Amino acid sequence: MPRYSYRCSKCNVVTEQVHSWKILLTDCLACGKKNTLTKDFSSPLNIKNRNTQKPSPQVGEKVNQAISEAKEEIKQQKKDLKKRAKK
């Protein structure tokens, strides 16, 4: 849940509230006055979507290297099996 800062125009108290972005608070909890709260803007919230993050190139290179090594090992084992079959 996002955290929001609110300032009361009557008592000038700043409070932080955690709630859904759909909710807008208007009544001050400190002084009890109605329709006196305004939302203060703080630093922007940075939301990262984990699905869009790309793996580092080093990881991809290591995976490709491991695949290449495995393929070479398989080729070598096939050659060895063919030699054994001919004997």
C-alpha positions in Angstrom: 0.0 0.0 0.0 1.3 3.5 -0.8 2.0 6.0 2.0 0.6 9.5 1.7 1.3 12.8 3.6 -1.6 15.0 4.4 -1.5 18.6 5.8 -4.4 20.2 7.7 -5.2 23.7 6.6 -6.6 24.6 10.1 -4.0 23.2 12.6 -1.1 22.8 10.1 -0.4 19.2 11.3 1.2 16.9 8.8 0.2 13.2 9.1 1.2 10.1 7.1 -1.4 7.6 6.2 -1.1 4.2 4.4 -4.1 3.4 2.2 -5.2 2.5 -1.3 -4.7 5.1 -4.0 -8.5 5.1 -4.5 -9.1 6.7 -1.1 -8.7 10.5 -0.5 -8.8 11.6 3.2 -10.4 15.0 3.9 -11.0 15.1 7.7 -8.2 15.9 10.0 -7.5 13.3 12.7 -5.6 15.8 14.9 -8.1 18.6 15.2 -11.2 16.8 14.0 -12.2 19.5 11.5 -13.9 18.3 8.3 -12.6 18.9 4.7 -9.3 20.5 5.9 -6.8 17.9 4.6 -4.8 18.4 1.5 -2.4 15.8 0.1 1.3 16.8 0.2 3.4 15.5 -2.6 6.5 13.8 -1.6 9.2 12.1 -3.7 7.7 10.0 -6.5 7.2 6.3 -5.9 9.3 4.1 -8.1 7.5 0.9 -9.0 9.4 -1.7 -10.9 7.7 -4.5 -12.8 9.7 -7.6 -12.1 8.6 -9.1 -15.4 10.2 -6.4 -17.5 13.6 -6.5 -15.9 16.2 -8.0 -18.2 18.9 -10.4 -16.9 22.4 -9.0 -17.0 24.4 -9.9 -20.1 26.8 -11.9 -18.0 24.1 -14.3 -17.1 23.2 -14.9 -20.7 26.8 -15.4 -21.7 27.3 -18.0 -18.9 24.2 -19.9 -20.0 25.3 -19.8 -23.6 28.7 -21.0 -22.7 27.3 -23.9 -20.6 25.1 -24.9 -23.4 28.0 -24.9 -25.9 30.1 -27.0 -23.5 27.3 -29.5 -23.0 26.8 -29.8 -26.8 30.5 -30.4 -27.3 30.5 -33.1 -24.6 27.6 -34.8 -26.2 29.3 -34.8 -29.6 32.4 -36.3 -28.0 30.4 -39.0 -26.3 28.7 -39.9 -29.6 32.1 -40.3 -31.3 33.3 -42.5 -28.5 30.1 -44.7 -28.7 30.6 -45.0 -32.5 34.2 -46.1 -32.0 33.1 -48.7 -29.5 30.4 -50.0 -31.8 32.9 -50.5 -34.7 35.2 -52.6 -32.5 
